[in-house]
Amino acid sequence: MIGGAVSSVSPQAGDRPNVLLICTDQQRFDTLAGYGNTEIDTPNLDRLATDGALFENCYVQAPVCAPSRASLMSGMYLHNHGLYANGVRLPESVRLLPTALAETGYDCGLVGKWHLDACADGRTEDKPAGFRVWQWAHDPYRGSSENAYHRWLATAHPEVYDLVLGQRRDRNRGRTAGVAGSPIDVVPTEAHYSRWVGDETIRYLTGARPAEQPFFFVANFFDPHHSFGAPKEYLERYRPEELSRPNTVPGELDAKPPILAEASARSYSGHAAGYQDYSADDLQQIKAAYYAMVSLIDDEVGRILRVLHEQGLDEHTVVIFTSDHGELLGDHQLMLKGPMMYDCSVRVPLLIRWPGRIAAQTKITELVQWIDLTATIAELTGASLPRCQGRSLLGLADGSASEHRGWALCEYRDSGHPYDPPVHTTMVRRGDIKIIIHHGQPCTTRRRTGELYDLATDPGELMNLWDRLDHAELRQEMTEFAFDVMIATDDRSQPRKAFW
């Protein structure tokens, strides 16, 4: 098994830092200045990046929510932890970070999304072992009776609640995509889901935690997930016509696997509007709303970091900012997410600040994976996760290591809205070469095909080299390497007692 198990000897309690994990939903890697975006306004996240380490090439283990989040909380690849698709429950046998941290003396809390179980149709996720604070709210839309955001909104802003979720609600409040979002997306900032996550995080930091214990707190924002809407004051920060246009070229999908054209016509296996349903102006308005959502989160992160400083906690708290996957946003003539493995979908921001240990303005170019973040948190806290397949990032971050594994793996197993026939894709990136295998029989009746990109010469992933005769040898080499990666990443953590 590549990537050793993490089972550290627990440090002394006074030596263990607090860990504040701030995670967004569906945020592309290129939505911060540190990743080259000059259009977006994110001063607080940019400052966080400057104060610590920015990982330029962090890949998640799945391009959709639940499988990706299961990998982060378990430290395991998709084919090992068992939560292969949205709507699937994570097996109870899988050990998670909050359980491990609570056993080492950490006070653990969460506000916002969790999504390691089915959440549709009013379902509620039970509080996992290890969490003392559990302010769960899957999303701001149709929710269960246990949606903590809805309970807060009904009490703190009853007029807003009545307008968007109560008797006066808009019948379209739950639509999954579109221009201008749904009514719950555009409520005043003080009533917004993202403000609620910020408020609850601050409430925890300022008194809702035992001062004598180190803490592990997860602030899970739902934005910049679709629907594409934001409070008016944030939308006004951006002019759609001045923003960059989608990354694509005419006829781009002609030389790519057929599922991409299918998804271009209708997203989510026909359950949501596709790229082709929007005009060029619509796409620009969607991008502006997406940026507005990120800017709202940026302001909330700024509020949280200020309180962390005021409470005297920032010097002894590791702050991590990341996202569970990206968003296509019109690039490659596609919207939302699914079986697509472009960088805008599976490469995410990763910032880690640890004063005194990680130098300011650290930039790391090595390929890393989301499960490496799991291993990092385990090392920081002395938590035991014997099945964790990640490799700690602390060596890269503090300069004591200069190399990592050199490749990244991402899997999709009909993981979003089911397709007919099913769609299964596997991505492996090694160096500048990325291969995406679109699997065929026996796992599906679809024809086996794929994508092959040289990111050194084609960073926008516009030219598919899969069927190019002059790249046949490279395709064969990468296909064989991908097969070896799948075998190398099998879960072989169960101890072998004897030879027979």
C-alpha positions in Angstrom: 0.0 0.0 0.0 1.5 3.3 -1.0 1.2 5.9 1.8 1.8 4.5 5.2 -0.7 4.3 8.0 -0.8 7.2 10.4 -0.5 6.1 14.1 1.6 8.7 15.9 2.7 8.7 19.5 0.5 11.4 21.1 2.5 14.5 21.9 2.1 16.1 25.3 -1.2 18.0 25.6 0.5 21.4 25.9 2.4 20.8 22.7 -0.6 20.0 20.5 -2.0 22.8 18.4 -5.6 23.6 17.8 -6.8 22.8 14.3 -9.4 25.0 12.6 -10.5 23.4 9.3 -12.4 25.8 7.0 -13.9 24.0 4.0 -16.0 25.3 1.2 -18.2 23.4 -1.2 -17.5 23.4 -5.0 -14.7 26.0 -5.0 -12.2 25.9 -7.9 -8.6 26.2 -7.1 -8.2 29.3 -9.3 -10.4 31.6 -7.2 -7.7 33.2 -5.2 -4.9 35.7 -6.2 -2.3 33.2 -5.1 -3.5 30.8 -7.9 -3.3 33.6 -10.5 -6.8 35.1 -10.4 -6.7 38.8 -10.8 -10.5 39.2 -11.1 -11.7 38.1 -7.7 -11.8 40.0 -4.4 -10.5 37.8 -1.6 -8.2 39.8 0.6 -8.5 37.7 3.7 -7.8 34.4 2.0 -5.0 36.0 0.1 -3.5 37.1 3.5 -3.9 33.7 4.9 -2.0 32.3 1.9 0.7 34.8 2.4 1.1 34.1 6.1 1.6 30.3 5.5 1.8 27.7 2.8 -0.1 27.6 -0.5 -0.2 24.2 -2.2 -0.5 24.8 -5.9 -1.4 21.3 -7.0 -3.8 19.7 -4.5 -6.2 17.1 -5.9 -9.3 15.7 -4.2 -10.1 11.9 -4.4 -13.5 12.4 -6.1 -15.2 15.2 -8.1 -18.4 15.1 -6.1 -19.3 15.9 -2.5 -19.9 12.9 -0.4 -17.2 10.5 -1.7 -14.6 13.4 -1.5 -15.6 14.3 2.1 -15.4 10.7 3.1 -11.8 10.5 1.8 -10.9 13.6 3.9 -12.4 12.4 7.1 -11.1 8.8 6.7 -7.8 9.4 4.9 -8.8 6.6 2.4 -9.2 6.4 -1.3 -12.7 6.0 -2.7 -12.3 2.3 -3.6 -11.5 1.6 0.0 -13.8 3.6 2.2 -17.0 2.4 0.5 -18.9 5.7 0.1 -18.6 5.5 -3.7 -21.5 7.9 -4.5 -23.7 10.7 -3.1 -26.5 9.2 -1.2 -24.5 6.2 0.1 -23.8 5.8 3.8 -20.2 5.6 4.9 -19.7 2.1 6.5 -19.6 2.3 10.3 -16.4 0.3 10.3 -14.5 3.3 8.8 -12.7 5.3 11.5 -13.0 9.0 11.2 -10.9 12.0 12.2 -13.3 13.3 15.0 -13.3 10.0 16.7 -9.6 9.7 16.6 -9.0 13.3 17.8 -11.6 13.1 20.6 -9.8 10.0 21.9 -6.6 12.0 22.2 -8.3 14.7 24.2 -9.4 17.2 21.5 -12.7 19.0 21.8 -14.3 18.5 18.4 -17.1 20.6 16.8 -18.7 21.2 13.4 -20.9 23.8 11.9 -22.5 23.4 8.4 -22.4 20.6 6.0 -21.1 17.0 6.7 -22.5 14.8 3.9 -21.2 11.3 4.7 -24.7 9.9 4.3 -27.8 10.5 2.2 -29.3 13.9 2.8 -32.2 14.2 0.2 -35.9 14.2 1.0 -35.6 15.6 4.5 -33.0 13.1 5.8 -30.9 14.0 8.7 -27.3 12.8 9.5 -26.7 11.6 13.0 -23.8 13.2 15.0 -20.7 11.1 14.4 -18.7 9.8 17.3 -16.2 12.3 18.6 -18.1 15.5 17.9 -19.3 17.4 21.0 -20.6 20.4 19.0 -22.8 19.4 16.1 -24.5 22.4 14.3 -25.5 20.4 11.3 -27.2 21.9 8.2 -26.7 20.1 4.9 -27.7 23.1 2.8 -29.8 26.2 2.9 -32.6 24.8 0.7 -35.1 22.1 1.5 -33.9 20.6 4.8 -34.9 18.3 7.6 -36.3 19.4 10.9 -32.8 19.1 12.3 -31.3 21.7 9.9 -29.7 24.1 12.4 -29.5 27.0 10.0 -33.2 26.8 9.4 -33.9 26.8 13.1 -31.6 29.8 13.6 -33.1 31.7 10.6 -36.7 31.1 12.0 -35.7 32.7 15.3 -33.2 35.4 14.3 -34.8 36.5 11.0 -38.4 35.2 11.1 -39.5 37.5 8.2 -36.8 36.1 6.0 -37.6 32.6 7.0 -41.3 33.1 6.2 -40.5 34.6 2.8 -38.1 31.9 1.5 -38.9 28.8 3.5 -42.3 29.3 5.2 -45.8 30.1 4.0 -44.7 32.7 1.4 -41.9 30.6 0.0 -41.1 30.6 -3.7 -42.0 27.3 -5.3 -38.6 27.3 -7.1 -36.5 27.7 -4.0 -34.9 24.3 -4.4 -33.8 24.5 -8.0 -30.3 23.3 -8.4 -28.8 25.8 -10.9 -29.6 28.9 -12.9 -29.0 32.5 -13.3 -29.6 34.7 -10.1 -29.9 31.7 -7.8 -33.0 30.9 -5.7 -34.5 33.1 -3.0 -32.5 31.6 -0.1 -29.3 32.4 -1.9 -30.0 36.2 -2.1 -31.2 36.9 1.4 -29.5 39.8 3.2 -26.0 39.1 4.3 -27.0 39.0 8.0 -29.4 36.2 7.3 -27.2 34.2 4.9 -26.0 30.6 5.4 -22.4 31.7 5.1 -22.9 34.4 7.8 -24.4 31.8 10.1 -21.4 29.5 9.6 -19.1 32.4 10.5 -21.2 33.4 13.5 -21.3 29.9 14.9 -17.6 29.5 14.4 -17.0 32.7 16.3 -19.4 31.7 19.1 -17.3 28.5 19.5 -14.0 30.4 19.6 -15.3 33.0 22.1 -16.6 30.7 24.8 -18.5 27.6 23.6 -15.3 25.5 24.0 -13.5 24.1 27.1 -10.4 26.4 27.5 -8.3 23.6 28.9 -8.5 21.3 25.8 -7.1 21.7 22.4 -9.8 21.9 19.7 -10.6 20.6 16.3 -13.3 22.7 14.8 -14.7 22.3 11.2 -16.4 25.3 9.6 -18.1 23.9 6.5 -19.5 26.5 4.2 -22.0 25.5 1.6 -21.0 28.1 -1.0 -19.9 28.6 -3.7 -22.1 25.6 -4.6 -25.0 26.2 -7.0 -27.6 27.7 -7.1 -25.7 30.7 -8.4 -26.8 33.6 -6.2 -25.5 35.9 -3.5 -26.6 38.9 -1.5 -27.0 42.1 -3.5 -24.0 43.9 -1.9 -21.7 41.1 -3.0 -23.1 40.8 -6.5 -22.5 44.6 -6.9 -18.7 44.0 -6.5 -18.5 42.4 -10.0 -19.3 43.4 -13.5 -20.1 40.2 -15.5 -19.1 41.7 -18.8 -15.6 42.4 -17.5 -14.9 38.9 -16.3 -12.9 36.3 -18.4 -14.9 34.0 -20.7 -15.1 30.2 -20.3 -12.0 28.2 -21.1 -12.9 26.4 -24.3 -12.5 26.4 -28.1 -15.1 25.7 -30.8 -15.5 21.9 -31.4 -13.6 21.1 -28.2 -15.8 18.1 -27.3 -15.7 16.5 -30.8 -12.4 14.7 -29.9 -13.4 13.8 -26.4 -15.5 11.0 -24.8 -19.2 11.1 -25.7 -20.3 11.6 -22.0 -18.9 15.1 -22.1 -21.2 16.2 -24.9 -24.1 14.5 -23.1 -23.3 16.5 -20.0 -22.9 19.7 -22.0 -26.5 19.3 -23.1 -27.9 18.5 -19.7 -26.0 18.4 -16.4 -26.5 15.8 -13.6 -27.7 13.1 -16.0 -30.6 15.4 -17.2 -31.6 16.6 -13.7 -30.1 20.1 -14.2 -29.6 22.6 -17.0 -26.5 22.1 -19.1 -24.0 24.5 -20.6 -26.0 24.6 -23.8 -29.1 26.0 -22.0 -27.3 29.2 -21.1 -26.5 32.2 -23.3 -23.0 33.8 -23.2 -24.4 36.6 -21.0 -26.0 34.0 -18.6 -22.6 32.4 -18.2 -21.0 35.7 -17.3 -23.7 36.4 -14.7 -23.2 33.0 -13.2 -19.5 33.6 -12.9 -20.1 36.9 -11.2 -22.4 35.3 -8.7 -19.9 32.5 -8.1 -17.2 35.1 -7.4 -19.6 37.0 -5.2 -20.2 33.8 -3.1 -16.5 33.4 -2.7 -16.1 37.0 -1.6 -18.8 36.5 1.0 -16.9 33.5 2.4 -13.7 35.6 2.3 -15.3 38.2 4.6 -16.5 35.5 7.0 -13.0 34.0 7.1 -11.7 37.5 7.9 -14.1 37.8 10.8 -13.1 34.4 12.1 -9.3 35.1 11.8 -9.7 38.4 13.6 -11.5 36.7 16.5 -8.9 34.0 16.6 -6.3 36.8 17.1 -8.3 38.7 19.6 -8.7 35.5 21.7 -5.0 35.0 21.7 -5.4 31.7 19.8 -3.7 32.3 16.4 -0.2 31.5 17.5 -1.2 28.1 18.7 -3.8 27.2 16.0 -3.2 25.6 12.6 -5.7 27.1 10.2 -6.5 25.1 7.1 -8.6 26.4 4.1 -9.7 24.1 1.3 -12.7 22.8 -0.7 -14.2 19.4 -1.4 -14.0 19.8 -5.3 -14.4 22.4 -8.0 -16.9 23.7 -10.5 -16.8 23.6 -14.3 -18.4 27.1 -14.6 -18.7 26.9 -18.4 -15.2 25.7 -19.0 -14.9 23.0 -21.6 -18.6 23.7 -22.5 -19.7 22.1 -19.2 -21.4 23.2 -15.9 -21.5 22.0 -12.3 -19.7 18.7 -11.8 -19.9 15.0 -12.5 -17.6 12.4 -14.2 -15.3 15.2 -15.5 -11.8 15.3 -14.2 -10.5 18.7 -15.5 -8.4 20.7 -13.0 -11.2 23.2 -12.5 -13.3 20.2 -11.1 -10.8 18.2 -9.1 -8.0 20.6 -8.1 -8.8 22.7 -5.1 -7.3 25.5 -3.0 -5.2 24.4 0.0 -3.8 26.9 2.5 -2.1 26.0 5.8 -1.0 28.6 8.3 0.9 27.6 11.4 2.9 30.5 12.9 6.4 29.7 14.0 6.4 26.4 12.1 5.5 27.2 8.5 7.2 30.2 7.0 5.2 32.9 5.4 4.9 33.0 1.6 5.7 29.3 1.2 4.5 27.9 -2.1 4.6 24.2 -2.8 4.4 22.8 -6.3 4.5 19.1 -5.6 1.4 17.0 -6.4 -0.5 16.4 -3.2 -3.9 14.8 -2.4 -6.8 15.5 0.0 -6.0 12.4 2.0 -2.6 13.9 2.7 -4.4 16.6 4.7 -6.0 13.9 6.8 -2.5 12.5 7.5 -1.3 16.0 8.3 -4.0 16.6 10.9 -3.3 13.2 12.5 0.4 14.0 12.8 -0.4 17.5 14.3 -2.7 16.0 16.9 -1.2 12.6 17.7 -4.4 10.9 16.5 -4.4 7.3 15.5 -5.8 6.4 12.0 -4.3 3.1 11.1 -6.0 2.9 7.7 -5.1 6.4 6.6 -3.4 6.3 3.2 -2.2 9.9 3.1 1.2 11.3 3.6 1.7 14.2 6.0 2.3 17.6 4.3 4.2 19.1 7.3 7.6 18.2 5.8 6.8 20.0 2.6 5.3 22.9 4.4 8.2 23.5 6.9 10.9 22.7 4.4 12.2 19.6 6.0 11.1 17.5 3.0 11.5 18.2 -0.7 9.7 15.3 -2.4 6.3 13.7 -2.2 4.7 10.8 -4.0 4.7 12.4 -7.4 1.2 11.4 -8.5 -2.5 11.9 -7.7 -5.6 9.7 -8.0 -9.2 10.7 -8.4 -12.2 8.3 -8.9 -15.8 8.6 -10.1 -18.0 5.5 -9.8 -21.3 6.8 -11.2 -20.9 9.0 -8.1 -23.3 11.8 -8.9 -26.8 11.5 -10.4 -26.8 8.0 -11.9 -26.4 7.8 -15.7 -27.9 5.1 -17.9 -25.6 3.3 -18.7 -23.4 4.0 -15.7 -20.4 6.2 -16.0 -17.1 5.3 -14.3 -13.9 7.4 -14.7 -10.5 7.2 -13.2 -7.9 10.0 -13.3 -4.2 9.8 -12.6 -1.8 12.7 -12.9 1.9 12.0 -12.8 4.2 15.0 -13.3 2.6 17.1 -16.1 0.7 14.2 -17.7 -2.9 13.5 -16.8 -4.9 10.5 -18.0 -8.6 10.0 -17.5 -9.9 6.5 -18.3 -13.6 6.3 -19.2 -14.2 2.7 -18.3 -16.0 0.2 -20.5 -17.1 -3.4 -20.1 -17.5 -5.2 -17.8 -18.3 -2.3 -15.4 -20.6 -0.6 -17.9 -21.9 -1.1 -21.5 -20.4 2.2 -22.5 -17.4 2.1 -24.9 -14.0 2.4 -23.3 -12.4 5.6 -24.2 -10.4 8.4 -22.4 -8.5 11.6 -22.2 -4.8 12.4 -22.2 -3.3 15.8 -21.5 0.1 17.3 -21.3 -0.3 20.1 -18.8 3.1 21.5 -19.6 2.1 22.4 -23.2 -1.7 22.5 -22.7 -2.5 23.8 -19.2 -6.1 24.5 -20.2 -6.7 20.8 -21.1 -8.2 21.6 -24.5 -6.3 19.1 -26.7 -7.1 15.5 -26.0 -4.1 13.3 -27.0 -5.9 10.0 -26.3 -6.3 9.0 -30.0 -3.2 10.7 -31.4 -0.9 8.1 -32.9 2.2 10.2 -32.0 1.1 9.8 -28.3 0.2 6.1 -28.4 3.2 5.1 -26.4 2.5 7.7 -23.7 -1.1 6.6 -23.5 0.0 3.0 -23.0 2.5 3.9 -20.4 0.0 6.1 -18.4 -2.7 3.4 -18.7 -0.4 0.8 -17.2 0.8 3.3 -14.5 -2.9 4.0 -13.6 -3.5 0.2 -13.2 -0.4 -0.1 -11.0 -1.7 2.9 -8.9 -5.0 1.1 -8.3 -3.3 -2.0 -7.0 -0.8 0.0 -4.9 -3.7 1.9 -3.2 -5.6 -1.2 -2.2 -6.4 -1.1 1.6 -3.9 -3.7 3.0 -4.0 -2.3 6.6 -5.4 -5.5 8.1 -2.4 -7.1 9.8 -1.0 -10.4 8.6 -0.6 -12.8 11.5 1.4 -15.5 9.8 2.3 -16.9 6.4 -0.8 -19.2 6.4 
